[in-house]
Amino acid sequence: MSRSAHPAGPRHADVLPEGHYSPPPADLNALDEKVWARTVRREGDGVVSVGGIEVTRLAEEFGTPAYFLDEDDFRARCRAWATAFGKDADVFYAGKAFLSKAVVKWLKEEGLNVDVCSGGELSTALAAGMPADRIAFHGNNKSEDEIRRAVGAGVGRIVLDSFQEIARVAHVARELGVRQPVQIRVTVGVEAHTHEFIATAHEDQKFGIAVADGSAAEAVRRALGHDSLELLGVHSHIGSQIFDMAGFEVSAKRVVRLLAAVRDEHGVELPEIDLGGGLGIAYTSNDDPREPHEIAKALTEIVARECESAGLRAPRISVEPGRAIVGPTAFTLYEVGTIKPLEGLRTYVSVDGGMSDNIRTALYDAEYSIALVSRTSDAEPMLVRVVGKHCESGDIVVKDAFLPADLAPGDLLAVPATGAYCRSMASNYNHALRPPVVAVRDGQARVIVRRETEEDLLRLDVG
């Protein structure tokens, strides 16, 4: 790879207003294990490897940009969640984070279930051999065709999101002659400490049926009134990228209060409660996520305590980690193209991807780490903004970071913790080709989602 000198940009943290950056790390070559997949390490020659394969070799074989997923890490996280919650609870992997047939096969082998929120995700799960009774189907506006496909396949639960959907699912199930297991998604008025667009339990949003105004209680009445529906329980999801368990405690109290009201009115103790997902991961060294066993202990104790207080048998708990499993297992590999220093501000480093492979920075103001991975450097730190190649000023990969001042075109940069939502939300903006997902394990690499080609784009364009 070619490396040419360029005029150096700002080197020191004091060029930005306080609070817009973190101080440069003591060692730019160090990799914080908290944000990188478990088999990622820097080899003796300075090149970073994953699963025993150096990124320079991966770039040569698969090109850039590309997502590289540590299969051993993914499987280990599945096992950690399954072990933490045990046989008396259910763990559903949230497929919206990232779904492919290979991932579904891993989930099946490691004992996890999967939740889907579209017909396409349902088709992927079924095509990969996930038993239908281990699939949950979410969504705030499922079409009648999607409902019919889900009921016909025998999915283990459909999460009902509105009064209209209660009637739709009941009608389809009656037509098909089955009794469909369902849960009711409720909003409990808890606003998680997260970005406004990913906080999903306060009332002013599109998901769920509100508890506070009595709507959730009415939804229970309607569901219980349909012989074609088997009401398993209620579902609550309070947001995403959450580190504080306090929101779950308030949510559990309000959900258990609803279960007690159902018992008092109908003489029925609903057997299940789904507390959703949303547990955070480390995108930067400042993030401090909880381990699965800590989360399991906290959630089960909260529910048990609230049920005991209400005189209820403790229901079976379900959780839905998605990001918490797949997020840390992958990184995106880019090649540096243009380097543009702005005197007194920062240096702009352009890579060969951008918002088409990671929209989260533009959409959520998300923060990421980044590292030079094709070599080491003893150069002093340089404040940079890593940007993509798209025709948008908001096309930012990493807003503020420190990289070596001798960074040059041809160098490889990697952004960790991109396993969740990056490929799932990838687009063809500017007719960019969506990158491949490559699974790496024990010195072997294989494509599990191939790179798009220009032929793929033209095949959809019927002229």
Sequence and secondary structure as in RCSB ss.txt:
>XXXX:A:sequence
MSRSAHPAGPRHADVLPEGHYSPPPADLNALDEKVWARTVRREGDGVVSVGGIEVTRLAEEFGTPAYFLDEDDFR
ARCRAWATAFGKDADVFYAGKAFLSKAVVKWLKEEGLNVDVCSGGELSTALAAGMPADRIAFHGNNKSEDEIRRA
VGAGVGRIVLDSFQEIARVAHVARELGVRQPVQIRVTVGVEAHTHEFIATAHEDQKFGIAVADGSAAEAVRRALG
HDSLELLGVHSHIGSQIFDMAGFEVSAKRVVRLLAAVRDEHGVELPEIDLGGGLGIAYTSNDDPREPHEIAKALT
EIVARECESAGLRAPRISVEPGRAIVGPTAFTLYEVGTIKPLEGLRTYVSVDGGMSDNIRTALYDAEYSIALVSR
TSDAEPMLVRVVGKHCESGDIVVKDAFLPADLAPGDLLAVPATGAYCRSMASNYNHALRPPVVAVRDGQARVIVR
RETEEDLLRLDVG
>XXXX:A:secstr
           SGGGS TTSS    S TT   TTTS TT EE TTS EEETTEEHHHHHHHH SSEEEEEHHHHH
HHHHHHHHHH TTEEEEEETTS   HHHHHHHHHHT EEEE SHHHHHHHHHTT  GGGEEE  SS  HHHHHHH
HHHT SEEEE SHHHHHHHHHHHHHHT  EEEEEEEE S   SS GGG   SSSSSSSEESTTSHHHHHHHHHHT
 TTEEEEEEE    SSB  THHHHHHHHHHHHHHHHHHHHHS    EEE    B   SSTT     HHHHHHHHH
HHHHHHHHHHT    EEEE  SHHHHGGGEEEEEEEEEEEEETTTEEEEEES  TTT  HHHHH      EE SS
   S EEEEEEE SSS TT EEEEEEEEETT  TT EEEEES SSSTTTT   GGG     EEEEETTEEEEEE 
   HHHHHHH   
